[in-house]
Amino acid sequence: MLQEFRSFIARGNVLDLAVAVIIGAAFGKIVSSLTDDVIMPVVGYLFGGLDFSSYFVRLGAVPDGYAGSLSNYAELKEAGVPLLGYGQFITVAVNFVILAFIIFMLVRIANKAIRKEAEAPAPAPAPPPEDVLLLREIRDELRKR
């Protein structure tokens, strides 16, 4: 069983998939940073200073002894207050759209490269050797008789 598992892991497809998952996770962090640190602040500025991450609805009571702000999503969540964080959902949805668009562009570029490679003319076949040509001539002469 160990040998079968080793041969399964050693296949190229499994290794390629593992590399893709690792690179995808790292790329996801880059897109999250792009969204959180660059795009969402600009969108918030354009819409009058909105901070989407602070949009939420409290679904339950605040625990006794809570001294933090009632408008701070992170503090309320840490205190265990049930919250519906739709602002965070908006941020994650924007992350998804950006990531999907980037993946679309990568696939589009890859498809164009594959198409160009497929459209490239195949090299002309090498001419047959002289002995093959001579044998063909002999064959053709024998057919004529």
C-alpha positions as CSV (number, residue, x, y, z in Angstrom):
1,M,0.0,0.0,0.0
2,L,2.9,2.4,0.8
3,Q,4.4,1.7,-2.6
4,E,1.1,2.4,-4.3
5,F,0.7,5.7,-2.4
6,R,4.3,6.7,-3.3
7,S,3.6,6.1,-7.0
8,F,0.4,8.1,-6.7
9,I,2.1,11.1,-5.2
10,A,5.0,10.9,-7.7
11,R,2.7,11.3,-10.6
12,G,3.1,14.7,-12.3
13,N,-0.6,15.7,-12.0
14,V,-0.6,15.4,-8.2
15,L,2.6,17.4,-7.8
16,D,1.3,20.1,-10.3
17,L,-1.9,20.3,-8.3
18,A,0.0,20.7,-5.0
19,V,2.1,23.5,-6.5
20,A,-1.0,25.2,-7.9
21,V,-2.8,25.1,-4.5
22,I,0.2,26.6,-2.7
23,I,0.7,29.3,-5.3
24,G,-3.1,30.0,-5.3
25,A,-3.1,30.4,-1.5
26,A,-0.3,32.9,-1.7
27,F,-1.9,34.7,-4.6
28,G,-5.2,34.9,-2.6
29,K,-3.3,36.7,0.2
30,I,-2.0,39.2,-2.4
31,V,-5.5,39.8,-3.7
32,S,-6.9,40.2,-0.2
33,S,-4.2,42.8,0.6
34,L,-4.9,44.6,-2.7
35,T,-8.6,44.7,-1.9
36,D,-8.3,45.6,1.8
37,D,-5.4,48.0,1.6
38,V,-5.9,49.6,-1.9
39,I,-9.3,49.2,-3.5
40,M,-11.7,49.3,-0.6
41,P,-10.2,52.5,0.9
42,V,-10.5,54.2,-2.5
43,V,-14.1,52.9,-2.8
44,G,-14.8,54.1,0.7
45,Y,-13.3,57.5,-0.1
46,L,-15.4,57.9,-3.3
47,F,-18.6,57.0,-1.3
48,G,-17.9,59.5,1.4
49,G,-15.5,57.7,3.7
50,L,-17.4,54.5,4.1
51,D,-15.6,51.6,5.8
52,F,-17.4,48.5,4.6
53,S,-15.8,46.3,7.3
54,S,-17.7,48.2,10.0
55,Y,-21.1,47.5,8.5
56,F,-22.9,45.0,10.6
57,V,-26.2,44.2,12.4
58,R,-26.2,43.0,16.0
59,L,-28.3,39.9,16.3
60,G,-28.0,39.5,20.1
61,A,-27.5,41.3,23.3
62,V,-24.1,42.7,24.4
63,P,-22.7,40.9,27.4
64,D,-22.8,42.6,30.7
65,G,-19.5,44.3,31.6
66,Y,-18.7,45.1,27.9
67,A,-16.8,48.4,27.9
68,G,-15.9,48.7,24.2
69,S,-17.6,50.6,21.5
70,L,-21.0,49.5,20.2
71,S,-19.9,50.4,16.7
72,N,-16.7,48.4,16.6
73,Y,-17.2,45.2,14.7
74,A,-14.0,43.5,15.8
75,E,-14.5,44.3,19.5
76,L,-18.1,43.1,19.5
77,K,-17.2,39.9,17.7
78,E,-14.3,39.3,20.1
79,A,-16.8,39.8,23.0
80,G,-19.0,37.0,21.6
81,V,-21.9,39.2,20.3
82,P,-23.7,37.5,17.5
83,L,-23.3,39.8,14.4
84,L,-24.3,39.8,10.8
85,G,-21.2,41.4,9.2
86,Y,-22.5,42.3,5.7
87,G,-19.7,44.8,5.2
88,Q,-17.1,42.1,5.5
89,F,-19.2,40.1,3.0
90,I,-19.0,43.0,0.6
91,T,-15.2,43.0,1.0
92,V,-14.9,39.3,0.4
93,A,-17.2,39.5,-2.6
94,V,-15.0,42.2,-4.1
95,N,-12.0,40.0,-3.4
96,F,-13.7,37.2,-5.3
97,V,-14.5,39.3,-8.3
98,I,-10.9,40.6,-8.6
99,L,-9.5,37.1,-8.2
100,A,-11.9,35.6,-10.8
101,F,-11.1,38.4,-13.2
102,I,-7.3,37.8,-12.8
103,I,-7.8,34.1,-13.3
104,F,-9.9,34.8,-16.4
105,M,-7.2,36.9,-17.8
106,L,-4.5,34.2,-17.1
107,V,-6.7,31.5,-18.8
108,R,-7.4,33.8,-21.7
109,I,-3.6,34.4,-22.2
110,A,-2.8,30.7,-21.9
111,N,-5.6,29.8,-24.4
112,K,-4.1,32.4,-26.9
113,A,-0.6,30.9,-26.5
114,I,-2.0,27.4,-27.0
115,R,-3.9,28.4,-30.1
116,K,-0.8,30.1,-31.6
117,E,1.2,27.0,-30.9
118,A,-1.5,24.8,-32.6
119,E,-1.8,27.2,-35.6
120,A,1.9,27.1,-36.3
121,P,2.6,25.2,-39.5
122,A,4.0,21.8,-39.0
123,P,7.5,21.4,-40.4
124,A,7.6,19.9,-43.9
125,P,8.3,16.2,-43.9
126,A,11.8,15.1,-44.8
127,P,12.1,13.8,-48.3
128,P,12.3,10.0,-48.5
129,P,15.8,8.5,-48.9
130,E,17.1,7.8,-52.4
131,D,16.7,4.0,-52.1
132,V,13.0,4.4,-51.3
133,L,12.6,6.6,-54.4
134,L,14.4,4.0,-56.5
135,L,12.2,1.2,-55.2
136,R,9.1,3.3,-55.9
137,E,10.3,3.8,-59.5
138,I,10.9,0.1,-59.9
139,R,7.5,-0.7,-58.5
140,D,5.8,1.8,-60.8
141,E,7.6,0.3,-63.9
142,L,6.6,-3.2,-62.9
143,R,2.9,-2.1,-62.6
144,K,3.0,-0.7,-66.1
145,R,4.0,-4.1,-67.6
